[in-house]
Amino acid sequence: MTDSARAWRPSERRAAARDAVVWDAVQPLVTPGCDVVDVGGGTGGFAVRVAELGARVTVVDPSPDALAALGRRARELGVAVSAQQGDLSTLLKQFDAADRALATSVAAAWANPPGRVRARQLLDSIGESVHGYLNQVEVQPPSTITITSSKAQIPISFKNDSDDDIAVHLQLQGDRLLFPEGATRDLTLPRHRNTTVRVAVETRGSGTVPVILTVTTPDGLQIGLPTKIKVRSTFVSGVGVFLTVGAIVFLAIWWGWDIHRRRKKRSREQHPTYRLAPPSGQPA
């Protein structure tokens, strides 16, 4: 064990391990040019590293001393990080304009009971902001779609009322339908526009099949509730047509034979025939 490792207190080791785990989760989500809000980022332990990846970072923290230290650290590393002192109301405004939100201090600095209350309030506000943003995407309501052939396309409509293009992931589940091009689809919904995507399906017969449509963000956040779409097929397979025609022909023949048999029987009853006796003197 090195001298530096011996000098670390247990709490410092736990903090370092936690930071490593958080960074492994955060790094893949950061893309150059995206806007990131670091909530309670303090002196910028994560903020400057995110800025080094090319993101535009804003740190919101109630402590002016921590923000001053953040400014010094950013200048030393040659990155640009915006610092803003504020409370929960300030954070909500920042969330609306950000692509990513990082709550740095929720687990680290708010370990006492009052801190846990603040952390819960902050997390709730983050959740409300995210859901409010995603609720601007309207997914097709429950409906019934009729197809008339074994291979068809079913339309699925979306409406994006937000000011941004939103990427979504859709998944379809239907036990009696085949999806030759796959049951999942990734697409981008243009802002302030309606979008209709057509999904190829195949069916083997007639009837109504329920299909469950689930829409999420690429990260897995669900948008709205799963929607049930009923796909009604009027298609009849070749085997079904053959059996149906065969049954009709058989019934027609049977009915014809039965009618002929009944008429013949009725004719006998109306015109009975008798056997004539032979002339007398001749053997019978």
JOGI-V205493 format. One record per pair of residues at least 6 apart in sequence whose C-alpha atoms are under 6 Angstrom apart, sorted by the first residue. I is the first residue (numbers start at 0). J is the second residue. D is the distance in whole Angstrom. If there is no record, write none. Layout:
BEGIN
<<I,J,D> <I,J,D>>
END
This chain:
BEGIN
<<31,53,4> <31,54,5> <32,53,6> <32,54,5> <33,54,5> <34,55,5> <34,97,5> <34,98,5> <35,56,5> <35,97,6> <35,98,6> <35,99,5> <35,100,6> <36,56,6> <36,57,5> <36,58,6> <36,100,5> <37,58,5> <37,100,6> <37,101,5> <37,102,6> <38,59,5> <38,101,6> <38,102,5> <39,59,6> <39,60,5> <39,103,6> <39,104,5> <40,58,6> <40,103,5> <41,60,6> <41,65,5> <41,66,6> <42,65,5> <42,66,6> <42,68,5> <42,69,4> <43,69,5> <50,56,6> <56,80,5> <57,80,6> <57,81,5> <57,82,6> <58,82,5> <59,83,5> <59,84,6> <60,84,5> <61,84,5> <61,85,5> <105,118,5> <109,115,6> <135,160,5> <135,161,6> <136,158,6> <136,159,5> <137,157,6> <137,158,5> <138,157,5> <139,156,5> <139,157,6> <141,226,6> <141,227,5> <141,228,5> <142,228,5> <143,228,6> <143,229,5> <143,230,6> <144,230,5> <144,231,6> <145,230,6> <145,231,5> <145,232,6> <146,232,5> <147,232,6> <147,233,5> <147,234,5> <148,234,5> <149,201,5> <149,202,5> <150,200,6> <150,201,5> <151,199,6> <151,200,6> <152,197,6> <152,198,5> <152,199,4> <152,200,6> <153,197,5> <153,198,5> <154,196,6> <154,197,4> <155,195,5> <155,196,5> <156,194,6> <156,195,4> <157,193,6> <157,194,5> <158,192,6> <158,193,4> <159,190,5> <159,191,5> <159,192,6> <160,191,5> <161,190,6> <162,190,5> <163,190,5> <164,188,6> <164,189,5> <164,190,5> <165,187,6> <165,188,5> <166,186,6> <166,187,4> <167,185,6> <167,186,6> <167,215,6> <167,216,5> <167,217,6> <168,184,6> <168,185,5> <168,214,6> <168,215,5> <168,216,6> <168,217,6> <169,183,6> <169,184,5> <169,213,6> <169,214,4> <170,182,6> <170,183,4> <170,212,6> <170,213,5> <171,182,5> <171,211,6> <171,212,5> <172,210,5> <172,211,5> <173,210,5> <176,201,6> <176,202,5> <177,200,6> <177,201,5> <178,200,5> <204,234,6> <204,235,6> <204,236,6> <205,232,5> <205,233,5> <205,234,5> <205,235,6> <206,231,6> <206,232,5> <207,230,6> <207,231,4> <208,229,6> <208,230,5> <209,228,6> <209,229,5> <210,227,6> <210,228,5> <211,226,6> <211,227,5> <212,225,6> <212,226,5> <213,225,5> <214,222,6> <215,221,4> <215,222,5>>
END
